[in-house]
Amino acid sequence: MESGHVTTPFGRRPMTLGMLASQAAAREIEPGQSIDKWKLYRALCEAKPLLGITDRALAILNALLSFYPKGELSEENGLVVFPSNAQLSLRAHGMAEQTIRRHLASLIEAGLLIRKDSPNGKRYARKEQGGEIREAFGFSLAPLLVRAEEIERLAAEVVAERLHLQRLRERLTLCRRDVAKLIEMALEEGAAGDWSRIHLHFRDVVERLPRSPSAEQVAAALDELELLREEITNQLEMQVKAENHSGNAQ
């Protein structure tokens, strides 16, 4: 379990209720709780839209995790990493220190890190004579461990939504192709009907879709095109039946 006392930021950085909540949550780590840090990081990458974090913030988190000496995040192994901004910059492909500070603040604001500042604001660790770390000042990864289940659930939601959108797009593509080819065939065959109106309706549905539509927008367009396809198919089939009936009567 993380230390029971509250840690406030060094210097002029203010304490917030969000920080207080993160620290309180970090004290709820279950005994023996652990998770593979890179598996969790992959889940974070998937869940980022729901967590409100950017790719660059994730790059900083990746760098922080690379300083964690073990593959499994656990309280037993300690949860504080203490690289300098210069070290973080090297592992974040030369990201500017001002940018690093901004993304660190966003990770803290998102409740994914806790700042554990030393008396002078520096990041370092005090070690025992045997080399074991007695106390470390830097960034606590405890919130990641506490929120691991939530993060994995959010990642699963994002993946499911992406697959849903992909399937809707596939159905829309097939329906668009069907409608376009049926209209083309009707015009070439000289089938009776107001094909100019039908084609304009088709183009209107397609062109109303934004460049990156949501699942709801794709679903709405798909509903319209499926109805249009059914209308066209029924109209053409009725003509085919009428022609066959007329031919048989002769």
Sequence and secondary structure as in RCSB ss.txt:
>XXXX:A:sequence
MESGHVTTPFGRRPMTLGMLASQAAAREIEPGQSIDKWKLYRALCEAKPLLGITDRALAILNALLSFYPKGELSE
ENGLVVFPSNAQLSLRAHGMAEQTIRRHLASLIEAGLLIRKDSPNGKRYARKEQGGEIREAFGFSLAPLLVRAEE
IERLAAEVVAERLHLQRLRERLTLCRRDVAKLIEMALEEGAAGDWSRIHLHFRDVVERLPRSPSAEQVAAALDEL
ELLREEITNQLEMQVKAENHSGNAQ
>XXXX:A:secstr
   SS    STT    HHHHHHHHHHTT  TT EEEHHHHHHHHHHHHHHHT  HHHHHHHHHHHHTSSSSEEEG
GG  EE   HHHHHHHTTT  HHHHHHHHHHHHHTTS EEE  TTS  EEEE TTS EEEEEEEE HHHHHTHHH
HHHHHHHHHHHHHHHHHHHHHHHHHHHHHHHHHHHHHHHT SS HHHHHHHHHHHHHHS SS  HHHHHHHHHHH
HHHHHHHHHHHHHHHHHHHHHHHH 
